Amino acid sequence: MLKHLLSSSLFSNYIVSAFRSLVRHKMNLVLTVIGLSIGLAAALMITLFTLNENSYDNFQPDASRTYRVVMHQKLSGNEYPMTSPHGYQFLTKVSGVEDVLNLINGKFLWTGKVSIGADNFKLEKIIAAPENLTDFIAIDVLQGDLATVLSQPNKIALSSSEALRLFGSENAVGKTFLLLENNQTMEVSAVFADFSDNSHYAMSSIVSAKAFMHIRGKISYTYLKLSPDADVDNIATQTTEIFNRIWQDESNELRFDLQPLLDIHLAPNFTVDMKIGGSEKTVLISIALSLLLLLISSFNYINMSIAQAGVRAKEVGIRKVLGASKLQLIVQFLTESVAIALISALFACGLVELLLPAFNQLVGRELVIGNWSQYLFEIIVTTVAIGIASGLYPAVFISSFSLHRVLSGDFGRGKTAILVRKSLMILQSALSVSLIIAAASLYFQLHHLQNLEVNYEKNQRLRVLDVPADLLFPKNNQLFYRALSTIDGVISSTPIDFDLTKSTNAGAFVSSIPGVNDFSQGMGLGGVGFNAVQALGLQLIAGRDFSAQYQSDWFNEQQKTVAIIIPESVLMAAGYKTAEQAIGQIWHFGAGGHQNLQGKIVGVVKDVKIGSARNIAYPVLFVCGLTIPSTGSVVIEVNDQHSYKIQKDIINLVEQRLKLNAVEIELVEHNYQQLYQTDNQLVDMVAIFSALAVFLTCVGMFGLASFSAQQRGQEIAIRKVLGASRLSLMTLLTGESIVLIGLSLLIAFPVSYYFINNWLNNFNERINQSFIIYIAAAIVVALVTWFTVAAIALRTASVKPSSSLRYE
């Protein structure tokens, strides 16, 4: 039987019959192709996105056996992929570790500012690497010898784009420039191809790490290559023990884990990552959204096929009279379904070509299709599968009735058909409502985060980047800050050794305070200067700001004294009933290499929320004139952060007074908004997919309403003859769709609440779900559906009764 069905003559007959049927039922073809084309185009773009996101670093040597060391701070709950290169000599002796790679982040060593002739530049993405770099990372060396760079000082390798930027040509081997930090001449000894976009590594300049491997500070990304049978958990435990020995003063605050190289890109991003990574949740949600669109498109086809069954009754009846079997009818209808799917796939490919640039902008990637032939087999198989899945039930449904029922045209009134059609309409509406609720909830959550009270000021604040700490924090450098205040538009300024939108770069441990036994408190350490409260916009509760009027505020290294401003959250633990009681008290603490420091409390501020709202909040101790990191920045309060003149005047002053070149300025507000870049992309994506879902639902409703009006034409004509008004007829035809939307809310509301609540639980600061959003989403879908169906109903109700009854 199967051989007979697949014979060439019969199969060609199926194709010819399918083509004729599609031509006869043009509206069904157009509506179905529109829906499936959109669904397939979305699925194709999401597939490209997903394949790209999961391809990161899978081409690196021994990628499946490579892990990155990640540090967990128990105090803050934060994680950092940074350790000390000093740990190399110990990690290589751990059983199961074949090799160790330390990539030292150049920003912890230099500002990267260089001079080439009369021009000044700033090197981008500097990495100091050891000689085994290429054992871990695939690097395409275009010119020169990378091994020379990794083994000798005063040598540097540049990416091709960096060489072009600095020297105007990729042929830069043998050329030199001056590193302004220490007047060191660097010679370009190699040029390598730019790193692939699908790698979490980002390097534009590479130098030797030999001179820095003794450093104990947290300046290095550490990668371990493990043997195939290595015990990962045991190695992580030994790694923790090694670094706790190196950093004895923080031994109770740190834990280390090993992160697989292939998981890095889609894992939660770290503030000090080489570049912003992706999000596993975004990928999963994208896949779910594209599948939902395909489902809605398929539901449309199933619904319209069932609704159209009555129109094709005579065709089916004649085929049965002529001896067509049930299986032959099923194959015939499946052929039509697959043909529609293939036509839709062709249009979908065109849509992808047209929309891919906009999609790239949405997801922040450079996705390319290349040659369609490499995807041809997968596209055809997937499309045929969708065609069969969508057309199977209508095909079985139409071919299953008795000959008598087929010729009577009584398809649409079967209980099963009605149940299936209504169930699918309910699911379509539920999906549309849920997506609108999700989009609105995501938007309001991000709006809440971006306007969150972080207890420092984000607006009207500029930040001068990467200034050496020895230029920012000498007590005798106050003339520079006074000069800043004379610039028209500048209100106040202060040095700071960390980024408020990311994390502190050092910690402090308070060991004792007067009148409290066994007190100890770990905190983040924030090194700042005079006028910090004013310039940073801190919320002062009691006391005063650091001030040049009180010269004793500044850190005195000989006497180990310094003025401090404490956060509100530690008042109760410290035994103070009010903030005023803390003013003037002396706290003993240690920070970095400084021990037994005496900090005099001059102010109490509300707790500053450092970094993203996803991060666990931790207290920050502000100290005046004391810094641990080698570089910092200047935060400047201005009256117009977008003023080019103000920014230019600041840059000129910094260059003149601090003798710096290639000075960079950024907006604190912009930095804060970048914290939620991935979430903003997700909101945009959900909003777009929600709009497409509502559109496809309307396409389906339009088709069903058209078929329903056609089938009920005589009934409507009789009702008009009996005195029914247009409004009553419109209410009759639209009533069912509104009832179905009402039933869909029983699914949409609880499901949406569950998933959105789980997502919101990822944030320490979150909104409460508003029932108004749910009602608004239901109203939007109901109104759009009503207007769609009402347009068909009005046209049908306007037809003269004689036109519908002339042959009765």
Buried (B, 14 or more C-beta within 10 A) or exposed (E): EEEEBEEEEEEEBBBEBBEEBBEEBEBBBEBBBBBBBBBBBBBBBBBBBBEBBBBBBEEBEBBEBBBBBBBBBEBBEBBBBBBBBBBBEBBEEBEBBBBBBBBBBBBBBBBBBBBBEEEBBBBBBBBBBBBBBBBBBBBEBBBBBBBBBBEEEBBBBBBBBBBBBBBEEBBBBEBEBBBBBEEEEBBBBBBBEBBEEBBBBBBBBBBBBBEBBEBBBBBBBBBBBBEEEBEBEEBBBBBBEBBBEBBEEBEEBBBBBBBBBBBBBBBBBBBBBBEBBBBBBBBEBBBEBBBBBBBBBBBBBBBBBBBBBBBBBEBBBEBBEEEBBBEBBBBBBBBBBBBBBBBBBBBBBEBBEEBBEEBBEBBEBEBEBEEEEEBEEEBEEBBBEBBBBBBBBBBBBBBBBEEEBBBEBBBBEBEEBEEBBBBBBBBBBBBBBBBBBBBBBBBBBBEBBBEBEBBBBBEBBBBBBBBBBEBBBEBEBBEBBEBBEEBEBBBBBBBBBBBBBBBBBBBBBBBBBEEEEEBEBBBBBBBBBBBBBBBBBBBBBBBBBBBBEBEEBBBBEEEBBBBBBBBBBBBEBBBBEEBEBBBEBEBBBBBBEBEEBBBBBBBBBBBBBBBBBBBEBBBBBBBBBBBBBBBBBBBBBBEEBEBEEBBEBBBEBBBEBBEBBBBBBBBBBEBBBBBBEBBBBBBBBBBBBBBBBBBBBBBBBBBBBBBBBBBBBEEBBBBBEEEBEEEEBBBBBBEBBBEBBEBBBEBBBEBBBEBBEEBBEEBBBBBEBEEEBBEBBBEBBBEBBBEBBBBBBBEBBEBEBEEBBEEE
